């Protein structure tokens, strides 16, 4: 039992790293005009719900859809998802920002913003989807869902606290270092995902 709980805990931490809550904090606080508290709650809750439904679908039938409809192996998704994460983390490390200032101009509607890009691909992104499908095959559906829920709830809590967290980081001039450190962690997770995908591919050739 304790071993199962520890596995769920470890997988939850992994999902948190993939979701990357820091990027959501800076994305929400960068919106202009600035989001009100009510808008922040609405967007955060809606985005989290939509992301959960996407990941739930991936957990229940993602492997079937990948292999039998799109003819895509899981290791291909791991490699492509890791590559996307790698470039995202690299941009954060090099530039100290996750998104450009003109990103919000592409999404004038807050209702639309909560789904695209916030729910997908920022929360339910390629890396998170690949991990969800992989974990559901390795640990089972229930274990994967129990790992996902704490990660999504933790991310939601930080999103709801975005304004206070951002102000605190800016007051102490920690925003830039936090972004770069988070970007480095994302790059490490991306590399591990790509190595796992490459290992699975090489194993399939034997």
Secondary structure, 3 states (H helix, E strand, C coil): CHHHHHHHHHHHHHHHHHHCHHHHHHHHHCCCCCCCHHHHHHHHHHHHHHHHHHHHHHHHHHHHHHHHHCCCCHHHHHHHHHHHHHHHHHHHHHHCCCCCCCHHHHCCCHHHHHHHHHHHHHHCCHHHHHHHHHHHHHHCHHHHHHHHHHHHHHHHHHHHCHHHHHHHHHHCCCHHHHHHHHHHHHHHHHHHHHHHHHHHHHHHHC
